[in-house]
Amino acid sequence: MSEMIAVTGQCLCGQVEIKSEAAEPKVGACHCNMCRKWGGGPFMEINCGAGVTITGDEHVKTFDSSEWAERGFCENCGTHLFYRLKGTGEYMVPVGLFSNDAELSFKTQVFIDEKPGYYSFIEDTENLTGEQLFAMFAPPSE
């Protein structure tokens, strides 16, 4: 497992700040239709774990985007703040919120089967289809 890093970021208006002492320094991109609809392109994120501290959480609105996850945004400026897994409480936070990006590297792309043909990345990453991603989290068969 790679070494974790501390990150701090905030929304455009500064009303909401997000901190994690144990973020993975690996950037992931999600190409699913929902993420692209949410942000107009792939969701570029880092896993900040479940131990996230949010200052100004009274300005955070959430949307239940599926049975297993919700998306948070600042009610004032609209900045996308997180994609949170309900089962584990893990926060996937947009990498653009953080200024200490020199420590990060692009490692994974998911829902590669839903990626449109009008963009691509040159980095050599691990690429997973939606089916492969869901299989990783499926309960073991008996």
C-alpha positions in Angstrom: 0.0 0.0 0.0 1.3 3.5 -0.8 2.0 6.1 1.8 -0.9 8.3 2.7 -0.8 12.1 2.5 -2.6 14.9 4.2 -4.7 17.2 2.0 -6.8 20.3 2.6 -9.1 21.9 0.0 -12.0 24.2 -0.2 -14.8 25.2 -2.5 -14.8 28.2 -4.8 -16.4 30.6 -2.3 -14.4 29.3 0.7 -17.5 28.4 2.8 -16.6 24.7 2.9 -13.2 23.2 3.7 -12.3 19.5 3.4 -9.4 17.8 5.2 -8.0 14.3 5.2 -4.9 13.1 7.0 -5.0 9.8 5.2 -5.6 10.4 1.5 -4.2 8.1 -1.2 -1.9 9.9 -3.5 -3.4 8.2 -6.5 -5.7 10.0 -8.9 -8.6 8.0 -10.4 -10.9 9.0 -13.2 -14.5 7.7 -13.5 -16.0 7.8 -17.0 -19.5 6.6 -16.0 -22.4 8.5 -17.5 -23.5 9.8 -14.1 -20.1 11.3 -13.3 -19.9 12.9 -16.7 -23.4 14.3 -16.4 -22.5 15.6 -12.9 -19.4 17.5 -13.9 -19.3 17.7 -17.7 -16.4 15.3 -18.0 -14.7 12.5 -16.1 -14.7 12.7 -12.4 -11.0 13.1 -11.4 -10.7 12.2 -7.7 -8.6 10.9 -4.8 -9.8 8.6 -2.1 -9.6 10.5 1.1 -10.9 7.6 3.2 -13.6 7.8 5.9 -11.8 10.1 8.2 -12.6 13.3 6.5 -13.2 16.6 8.4 -15.6 19.1 6.8 -15.7 22.6 8.1 -18.7 24.6 7.0 -20.9 21.5 6.6 -24.0 23.6 7.1 -23.3 24.7 3.5 -23.1 21.2 2.1 -26.0 19.7 0.3 -26.1 16.0 -0.7 -27.8 14.1 -3.5 -28.5 10.3 -3.2 -27.2 9.3 -6.6 -27.6 5.6 -6.0 -28.3 3.0 -3.3 -24.6 2.9 -2.4 -23.4 6.5 -2.8 -24.2 10.2 -2.4 -22.7 13.3 -4.0 -22.0 16.5 -2.0 -21.8 20.1 -3.2 -21.6 23.6 -1.8 -25.0 25.2 -1.7 -23.5 28.6 -2.2 -21.1 28.3 -5.1 -22.0 24.8 -6.4 -18.5 23.3 -6.2 -18.5 19.5 -6.3 -17.2 18.4 -2.9 -17.3 14.6 -2.8 -18.7 11.3 -3.8 -19.3 9.3 -0.6 -19.8 5.5 -0.4 -22.6 4.9 2.1 -21.5 1.5 3.2 -17.9 2.4 4.1 -18.1 6.2 4.5 -15.2 6.7 2.2 -15.0 10.1 0.4 -13.8 10.4 -3.1 -12.9 14.1 -3.4 -12.3 16.0 -6.7 -8.6 16.4 -7.1 -9.0 20.0 -8.2 -9.9 21.0 -4.6 -6.4 20.4 -3.4 -3.3 22.5 -4.1 -0.7 20.0 -3.1 -1.0 18.0 -6.3 2.7 17.5 -6.9 2.5 14.4 -4.7 -0.2 12.8 -6.8 0.0 10.4 -9.7 -2.7 9.3 -12.2 -3.3 5.5 -11.6 -6.8 4.3 -12.4 -9.6 4.8 -14.8 -13.0 3.1 -14.2 -16.0 2.7 -16.4 -13.6 2.7 -19.3 -16.4 1.1 -21.3 -18.5 4.2 -21.0 -15.7 6.7 -21.9 -16.7 8.6 -25.0 -14.3 8.7 -27.9 -13.8 12.5 -27.9 -11.2 12.5 -25.2 -8.4 10.3 -23.9 -5.4 10.4 -21.5 -1.9 9.5 -22.4 -0.9 8.1 -19.0 -0.6 4.4 -18.7 -3.2 3.5 -16.1 -5.1 0.5 -14.8 -8.4 0.5 -16.8 -11.5 -1.2 -15.5 -15.0 -1.6 -17.0 -18.0 -1.0 -14.9 -18.6 -4.8 -14.7 -15.0 -5.4 -13.5 -15.3 -2.6 -10.9 -18.6 -3.9 -9.5 -17.1 -7.5 -9.4 -14.4 -6.2 -7.0 -17.0 -5.2 -4.5 -19.4 -8.1 -4.9 -20.0 -10.2 -1.8 -18.2 -13.6 -2.1 -20.4 -16.4 -3.5 -21.3 -19.3 -1.2 
